[in-house]
């Protein structure tokens, strides 16, 4: 069995890499703000010039940077969440083959009734 956990001291430069990732997230947020401002200007220009296509593009442009900012802000939390989900799958695998345990707990026995064959799932105590 292989048991590997992430280590912040395993490679040189990990602290610097964290700084770089933080800087990239900051740049992403700055670009989201810039795109939001430009899209709001396009939306206003399209609405005031009676150009519905331009106004529609501006509205869409306002929503996209908001979504990008949400993703930039939630990136670390999302990665940690999915890391935890992955660890839960790994822990279930380590505690014995859980799938085999479930297959042994539930047995399928076909029964007959007036409508035809029925599957009956019985839990062993």
KOLBAFI-93687 format. One record per residue (C-alpha): x, y, z; residue in one letter; residue number from 1. Coordinates in steps of 0.5 Angstrom, whole numbers. Layout:
SITE,X,Y,Z,a,NUM .
...
This chain:
SITE,0,0,0,x,1 .
SITE,3,7,-2,x,2 .
SITE,1,12,3,x,3 .
SITE,3,19,1,x,4 .
SITE,1,26,4,x,5 .
SITE,3,33,1,x,6 .
SITE,9,36,4,x,7 .
SITE,11,43,4,x,8 .
SITE,18,42,6,x,9 .
SITE,19,37,0,x,10 .
SITE,22,41,-5,x,11 .
SITE,26,48,-5,x,12 .
SITE,22,54,-7,x,13 .
SITE,15,52,-5,x,14 .
SITE,14,58,-1,x,15 .
SITE,16,62,-7,x,16 .
SITE,11,58,-11,x,17 .
SITE,6,60,-6,x,18 .
SITE,8,67,-7,x,19 .
SITE,7,67,-14,x,20 .
SITE,0,63,-14,x,21 .
SITE,-2,69,-9,x,22 .
SITE,1,74,-14,x,23 .
SITE,-3,71,-20,x,24 .
SITE,-9,71,-16,x,25 .
SITE,-9,78,-15,x,26 .
SITE,-7,79,-22,x,27 .
SITE,-14,75,-24,x,28 .
SITE,-18,80,-19,x,29 .
SITE,-15,86,-22,x,30 .
SITE,-16,84,-29,x,31 .
SITE,-23,82,-27,x,32 .
SITE,-24,89,-24,x,33 .
SITE,-22,92,-31,x,34 .
SITE,-26,88,-35,x,35 .
SITE,-32,90,-31,x,36 .
SITE,-31,97,-31,x,37 .
SITE,-30,96,-39,x,38 .
SITE,-36,92,-40,x,39 .
SITE,-40,97,-36,x,40 .
SITE,-38,103,-40,x,41 .
SITE,-40,98,-46,x,42 .
SITE,-47,97,-43,x,43 .
SITE,-48,104,-42,x,44 .
SITE,-46,106,-49,x,45 .
SITE,-50,101,-52,x,46 .
SITE,-56,103,-48,x,47 .
SITE,-55,110,-49,x,48 .
SITE,-54,110,-57,x,49 .
SITE,-60,105,-58,x,50 .
SITE,-56,99,-60,x,51 .
SITE,-59,93,-56,x,52 .
SITE,-53,88,-59,x,53 .
SITE,-48,93,-56,x,54 .
SITE,-52,93,-49,x,55 .
SITE,-53,86,-49,x,56 .
SITE,-45,85,-50,x,57 .
SITE,-44,89,-44,x,58 .
SITE,-49,86,-40,x,59 .
SITE,-46,79,-41,x,60 .
SITE,-39,82,-40,x,61 .
SITE,-41,85,-33,x,62 .
SITE,-43,78,-31,x,63 .
SITE,-37,74,-34,x,64 .
SITE,-32,78,-29,x,65 .
SITE,-36,77,-23,x,66 .
SITE,-36,70,-25,x,67 .
SITE,-28,70,-26,x,68 .
SITE,-27,74,-19,x,69 .
SITE,-32,68,-15,x,70 .
SITE,-27,63,-18,x,71 .
SITE,-21,67,-16,x,72 .
SITE,-23,68,-9,x,73 .
SITE,-26,61,-8,x,74 .
SITE,-20,57,-12,x,75 .
SITE,-16,55,-6,x,76 .
SITE,-23,53,-2,x,77 .
SITE,-25,49,-8,x,78 .
SITE,-18,45,-9,x,79 .
SITE,-18,44,-1,x,80 .
SITE,-25,41,-2,x,81 .
SITE,-24,36,-7,x,82 .
SITE,-17,34,-4,x,83 .
SITE,-22,32,2,x,84 .
SITE,-26,29,-2,x,85 .
SITE,-21,25,-5,x,86 .
SITE,-18,23,2,x,87 .
SITE,-25,20,4,x,88 .
SITE,-25,16,-2,x,89 .
SITE,-18,14,0,x,90 .
SITE,-19,12,7,x,91 .
SITE,-25,8,5,x,92 .
SITE,-21,4,1,x,93 .
SITE,-16,3,6,x,94 .
SITE,-21,1,11,x,95 .
SITE,-22,-5,7,x,96 .
SITE,-25,-6,1,x,97 .
SITE,-32,-2,2,x,98 .
SITE,-35,-4,-5,x,99 .
SITE,-34,-12,-3,x,100 .
SITE,-37,-10,4,x,101 .
SITE,-43,-7,1,x,102 .
SITE,-44,-13,-4,x,103 .
SITE,-44,-18,2,x,104 .
SITE,-49,-14,6,x,105 .
SITE,-54,-13,0,x,106 .
SITE,-56,-20,-3,x,107 .
SITE,-61,-20,-9,x,108 .
SITE,-66,-25,-9,x,109 .
SITE,-71,-25,-15,x,110 .
SITE,-79,-26,-12,x,111 .
SITE,-85,-27,-16,x,112 .
SITE,-91,-23,-15,x,113 .
SITE,-97,-22,-19,x,114 .
SITE,-94,-17,-23,x,115 .
SITE,-88,-21,-25,x,116 .
SITE,-81,-22,-22,x,117 .
SITE,-78,-17,-17,x,118 .
SITE,-72,-15,-14,x,119 .
SITE,-71,-16,-6,x,120 .
SITE,-66,-12,-3,x,121 .
SITE,-65,-15,4,x,122 .
SITE,-60,-13,9,x,123 .
SITE,-56,-18,13,x,124 .
SITE,-56,-16,21,x,125 .
